Amino acid sequence: MKITRYLIIGGGIAGTTSAETIRQNDKKNGIMMISDEPYRFYSRIMLSKPAFFLGKIPFDKIWLRTEEWYQENNIELLAGKKAIKLDSRNKIVFLDDGKEINYEKLLLAVGGYSRELEIIGSGKKGVLYLRNLNDAKTIMEAVKTAKKAVIIGGGFVGFEMCEMMRMAGVEVDLIIRENFFWEGVLDEAGSEIVENALRKNGIKIIRESEVKEITGEEKVDGVMLKSGERISADIALVSIGVFCPYNWVKDAGIKVGRGILANEYLETNIQDIWTAGDAAEFMDVITCESGYVGNWANAQLQGKIAGLNMIGGRQPFKFVSFCNSSGFGLNIAFIGDFKVGENREIISAVSVADNLYRRLIVKNNKIIGAILINKINEVTPIREMIEKGVDISNKIDKFKNLKRSIRLNNFNKF
Ligand SMILES: Cc1cc2nc3c(=O)[nH]c(=O)nc-3n(C[C@H](O)[C@H](O)[C@H](O)COP(=O)(O)OP(=O)(O)OC[C@H]3O[C@@H](n4cnc5c(N)ncnc54)[C@H](O)[C@@H]3O)c2cc1C
């Protein structure tokens, strides 16, 4: 049995940042990382960015750490190995190759996997997902010959895939279940801006539709919708969300909701086990609700905080997360907790003609989240307003005025 003081499961941004943070503060004790991907740390976000996908930047730009970095920092990376069982009482993690690792402090930074389509034909060649580097390599190969793609599902990655495909010269039909694109995240007017941009760039949006079957012999030749309509395609790109198989975590007595449950220190309910990144459902000290966030900046800072707490610190995680998606001339920013819900008010301002949109999510008169289209300069001031808990009760009308920019030096006067 291998023995280590710190064991980190997951070699993405959360896991790697935690290992780095631990090593900066503890030069002596062993750090071991397990990753079920056969690679060292790479940029997951680059996988859906056209510059990488179309080979406009060298492939090697994907790597965010060298092989030597692990050696120099005395971090043992077991790549291509999966943790399948946890005995939290005896502090042992079991791997799929039969190895056992005894730890003192454990971090679960296991991120997520693509949710798979479970319909007739979904195992055919040409049904593709985009979550990891192997997926990206497969898609890059497939677009060399594909002329037409259907994209199933319209999440963040689905939107970016639309642009990747169009830039690669592939025709795209986008199939969504909702009444309009990003329903639930945007309102209809905000969605119109995104849909207009998609259509203008040759994407056919098929709303309120579900795929019943993937057709073709061994390989995809199209999809059949529940309505009976058939759409031909050479590849089907599926983007219907992310999930994480938590059974082995639950079996060890760790509480799980949408993600692995943690307090504001990113500790789970079991002593000496922390979680961070996309996998964590943590107590958000800003909204005073449980938070579940899937973006890079959030995972990076959580990795750092978890690392500090694993070496004996006691730091709460407090962060207004954000991420951007650019495509078809739109820059879309997601800030903080932008979900709708009980006790949340929406303030929205839109100009479809100018492609401008501001949607603020307000709780107890304070902004807790926002979505912006082509208003990138407002990201920093809004994040700051969220962090400071600025009361906006007498400023609501002003936020509805798109001509008025929210700036750092004027939000107090707003
Ligand atoms: C295509 C794509 C584009 C994106 N673009 C953006 C963007 O532009 N901006 C942004 O902010 N965010 C973006 N994201 C989201 C961002 O990549 C994630 O939020 C971030 O990578 C989460 O990091 P993480 O370390 O928590 O998890 P992950 O990066 O998912 O890493 C977790 C790792 O753990 C491994 N693992 C899981 N279970 C086990 C196990 N049992 N044993 C061993 N290993 C295991 C997984 O395979 C994975 O390698 C994008 C995501 C994708 C897929």
The ligand as an SDF file (V2000), in Angstrom:
LIG
                    3D

 53 58  0  0  0  0  0  0  0  0999 V2000
  -15.0140   22.5810  -23.4130 C   0  0  0  0  0  0  0  0  0  0  0  0
  -15.0780   23.3970  -22.1530 C   0  0  0  0  0  0  0  0  0  0  0  0
  -14.8810   24.7680  -22.2150 C   0  0  0  0  0  0  0  0  0  0  0  0
  -14.9300   25.5370  -21.0620 C   0  0  0  0  0  0  0  0  0  0  0  0
  -14.7170   26.8800  -21.1580 N   0  0  0  0  0  0  0  0  0  0  0  0
  -14.7090   27.6230  -20.0390 C   0  0  0  0  0  0  0  0  0  0  0  0
  -14.4300   29.0190  -20.1060 C   0  0  0  0  0  0  0  0  0  0  0  0
  -14.2450   29.5950  -21.1830 O   0  0  0  0  0  0  0  0  0  0  0  0
  -14.3750   29.7150  -18.9370 N   0  0  0  0  0  0  0  0  0  0  0  0
  -14.5760   29.1170  -17.7280 C   0  0  0  0  0  0  0  0  0  0  0  0
  -14.4900   29.7980  -16.7010 O   0  0  0  0  0  0  0  0  0  0  0  0
  -14.8680   27.7960  -17.6290 N   0  0  0  0  0  0  0  0  0  0  0  0
  -14.9290   27.0380  -18.7490 C   0  0  0  0  0  0  0  0  0  0  0  0
  -15.1940   25.6980  -18.6630 N   0  0  0  0  0  0  0  0  0  0  0  0
  -15.4170   25.0970  -17.3280 C   0  0  0  0  0  0  0  0  0  0  0  0
  -14.0660   24.8130  -16.6570 C   0  0  0  0  0  0  0  0  0  0  0  0
  -13.2510   24.1080  -17.5420 O   0  0  0  0  0  0  0  0  0  0  0  0
  -14.2920   24.0280  -15.3740 C   0  0  0  0  0  0  0  0  0  0  0  0
  -15.0570   24.8330  -14.5040 O   0  0  0  0  0  0  0  0  0  0  0  0
  -12.9820   23.6440  -14.6880 C   0  0  0  0  0  0  0  0  0  0  0  0
  -12.1690   22.8880  -15.5510 O   0  0  0  0  0  0  0  0  0  0  0  0
  -13.2590   22.8460  -13.4170 C   0  0  0  0  0  0  0  0  0  0  0  0
  -12.0540   22.4110  -12.8770 O   0  0  0  0  0  0  0  0  0  0  0  0
  -12.0020   21.2060  -11.8320 P   0  0  0  0  0  0  0  0  0  0  0  0
  -10.5640   21.0340  -11.5020 O   0  0  0  0  0  0  0  0  0  0  0  0
  -12.9710   21.4280  -10.7580 O   0  0  0  0  0  0  0  0  0  0  0  0
  -12.5480   19.9380  -12.6210 O   0  0  0  0  0  0  0  0  0  0  0  0
  -12.0510   19.2490  -13.9590 P   0  0  0  0  0  0  0  0  0  0  0  0
  -11.3320   20.2020  -14.8220 O   0  0  0  0  0  0  0  0  0  0  0  0
  -13.2380   18.5420  -14.5140 O   0  0  0  0  0  0  0  0  0  0  0  0
  -10.9870   18.1730  -13.4470 O   0  0  0  0  0  0  0  0  0  0  0  0
  -11.3690   17.0470  -12.6850 C   0  0  0  0  0  0  0  0  0  0  0  0
  -10.5330   15.8770  -13.1090 C   0  0  0  0  0  0  0  0  0  0  0  0
  -10.7710   14.7850  -12.2170 O   0  0  0  0  0  0  0  0  0  0  0  0
  -10.8770   13.6000  -12.9730 C   0  0  0  0  0  0  0  0  0  0  0  0
  -11.6100   12.6050  -12.1830 N   0  0  0  0  0  0  0  0  0  0  0  0
  -12.9360   12.5710  -11.9210 C   0  0  0  0  0  0  0  0  0  0  0  0
  -13.2390   11.4960  -11.1580 N   0  0  0  0  0  0  0  0  0  0  0  0
  -12.0710   10.8480  -10.9370 C   0  0  0  0  0  0  0  0  0  0  0  0
  -11.7400    9.6640  -10.2330 C   0  0  0  0  0  0  0  0  0  0  0  0
  -12.6660    8.9460   -9.5940 N   0  0  0  0  0  0  0  0  0  0  0  0
  -10.4410    9.2620  -10.2130 N   0  0  0  0  0  0  0  0  0  0  0  0
   -9.4830    9.9870  -10.8540 C   0  0  0  0  0  0  0  0  0  0  0  0
   -9.7490   11.1310  -11.5490 N   0  0  0  0  0  0  0  0  0  0  0  0
  -11.0310   11.5510  -11.5820 C   0  0  0  0  0  0  0  0  0  0  0  0
  -11.6060   14.0590  -14.2240 C   0  0  0  0  0  0  0  0  0  0  0  0
  -11.4930   13.1470  -15.2860 O   0  0  0  0  0  0  0  0  0  0  0  0
  -10.8670   15.3570  -14.5030 C   0  0  0  0  0  0  0  0  0  0  0  0
   -9.6860   15.1160  -15.2020 O   0  0  0  0  0  0  0  0  0  0  0  0
  -15.1780   24.9110  -19.8040 C   0  0  0  0  0  0  0  0  0  0  0  0
  -15.3950   23.5270  -19.7460 C   0  0  0  0  0  0  0  0  0  0  0  0
  -15.3470   22.7770  -20.9080 C   0  0  0  0  0  0  0  0  0  0  0  0
  -15.5640   21.2880  -20.8300 C   0  0  0  0  0  0  0  0  0  0  0  0
  1  2  1  0
  2  3  1  0
  2 52  2  0
  3  4  2  0
  4  5  1  0
  4 50  1  0
  5  6  2  0
  6  7  1  0
  6 13  1  0
  7  8  2  0
  7  9  1  0
  9 10  1  0
 10 11  2  0
 10 12  1  0
 12 13  2  0
 13 14  1  0
 14 15  1  0
 14 50  1  0
 15 16  1  0
 16 17  1  0
 16 18  1  0
 18 19  1  0
 18 20  1  0
 20 21  1  0
 20 22  1  0
 22 23  1  0
 23 24  1  0
 24 25  2  0
 24 26  1  0
 24 27  1  0
 27 28  1  0
 28 29  2  0
 28 30  1  0
 28 31  1  0
 31 32  1  0
 32 33  1  0
 33 34  1  0
 33 48  1  0
 34 35  1  0
 35 36  1  0
 35 46  1  0
 36 37  1  0
 36 45  1  0
 37 38  2  0
 38 39  1  0
 39 40  1  0
 39 45  2  0
 40 41  1  0
 40 42  2  0
 42 43  1  0
 43 44  2  0
 44 45  1  0
 46 47  1  0
 46 48  1  0
 48 49  1  0
 50 51  2  0
 51 52  1  0
 52 53  1  0
M  END
$$$$
